[in-house]
Amino acid sequence: MSEPEPHAVSVAIQRGLVAARWIMVPLYLCMAIVLALIAVKFGEELVHAVPHVLEMQDTELIATALTLVDLTLVANLVSIVTLVGYENFVERMLPQAGPLPAWLAHIDLGGLKLKLIASIISIAAIDLLKRYLEVNDTPRADLMVQTGVFLAFVLAGVMLAWMEKLSGHGD
């Protein structure tokens, strides 16, 4: 019995790794469920707020609005990751795939990273703003830590954008 030719082994490994992309499909489908859960939570927050809106203090209304914006940004984040991931790792390899939105073709993985970090920074900023609205109820040390984490996200975002620009992808 002869040993397999090195080229044949390499081709078999490559085919196996390319076929492994299908493992991502159930994860993308589960992300649709996560999106539905976020929508349910959004609805719950809205239904809870509407009957009390006339009794709310300004800061309570702003905090509620920020919570709804926060949930919307998280839903956008889930959508972007799901659609761009599917488009990049599964759909492109299908022979006769149905049309996806045209904007997906313009987002590469570098662009996805920038959108993700921008969303994370926005979510962190909203959470920090909510904490500052509750400044009397939030320990100063917690505010300092949360501000530090927010600034670390901002710094990471700036560095990521700079690296994309240096690599020629951020034009």
N, C-alpha and C positions, 0 to 999 in steps of 0.2 A: 504494500500500500504506500503510495507516494504522498508526500506532504502537499497541501494546497499551495498553489502559486501565490506569492506575496500580493500580487495585483488583485487576485480573486478575493483574498481576505480583506484587502482594503476596500474593494467595491462592496462586499457584503456588510462591512462595518458602516460604510457610508449609507447604504440603503436602510440598514437598521436604524441608524440615527435619524435619518430623514423621516422614516415611518413613525418614529417616536413622537413626532409633533402632534399626532392624533391624541396623545395622552392629554394635551392641553384642551381639547374640545369640551370634555365634561367640566373642566374648571371654568371655561368661558360661559357655559350654560349655567353653572352655579352662580356666577357673577350676575346673571340676569335675575336670579332669585334674590341675591343681596340687594339689587336695585329695587325690587318689589318691596323688600323689607324696609328700605329707606323711605320709599313712598308711603308705606303704612305709617311709619313714625312721623313723617311730615304731616300726614292727615290727622294723626292723633294730636299733635301739637296745635294744629290749626283749629280743630274742633274744640280743644280745651280752651284756646284763647278767645275765640269769637264771643261766647256768651259773657265773658268778663272784661271785654275791651273797654267798656265805659267806666269800669271801676279801677282799671289799671293806672298806676303812676306812669309817668313818661318813661322812667328807666325800665320799668317792667315791660312796657310795650316795645321799647328798643331791644331789650334782651330777647323777647319773643321773636321779633323780626330777625335779629342776628342768628337765633337758633334755626329759623327757617332758611335763611341764606346759607348757613353752615351745612344744613342737610342737603340743600340744593348743590352746593359745591362738592360735597362728598359724592352725591349721585353723579355729577359730571365727571368726577375723577374715576369712578367705577366704570362709567360708560366709555370714557377715553381709553382706559386700560384694556377693557374688554374688546372694543371694536378695533383698535389699532393692533393689539396683540393677535386677534383672530386674522386680521388682514395681512399682517406680516408673517405669521407662522403657519397659517392653515390655508386661507383663501387663495393666496398667490400660487399655491401648488396644486390647486384643483383645476382640472382641464376645462370645465365649462361652468365656472362659478357664476352665480347671479350677480347683478350689479350691486355694489356697495356705494355709499355716498362718495361723491368725487373728492371731497376734502380729505378722505382717508388716504388717498394716494399721495397727498402732499405732506403727510406726517411720517417722518422716518423715526427711527429709535432715538436719535439725538433730540429731535423735536418733541418726542414723547417724554423724554426725561425732563426737558424744560417745562413742559406743560404740567407734569406731575409735581415738580418742585414748586412751581407757581401756585398750583392748587393747594399744596401742603402749607405753603407760606400764608396763603389767604385764609385757610381754615384755622391755622395757629393765630393769625392776627385777629380773627373774629372771636376766637375763644379768649384771647388776652383782653380784648376790648370788653367782653362780657364780665371778665374778672374785675376790670377797672371800674365798671358800672356798679359792682358790688364791693367797692373798695373798703367799706366799713366792716363787711363780713368776711373778708379774705385776709388771712395773715400776711403781713408784709414780706416774710421770707418766701411764701408761696408765689407772691407777685414777682419777686426778684428772680426766682428760679424760672418761672414761666417766661419772663422777659428775656432771660438769658437763653433759654431754649429757642424762643422766637428769633432772636438775633443770630443764633447758630444756624437756623434754617435759612435766614436771609443771606448770611455769608456763604453757605453751601450753594444757594441758588446763584449768587453772583459768580462764584468760582466755577460752577458748572457752565453757566452761560459764557464765561470767559474762555473756558477750555473748548467749548463748541466753536466759538469764534476763531480761536487759534488753529483749530483743526480744519477750518474752511467750511464747516457745515452750517455755521451760524450766519450766513450771508443774507 
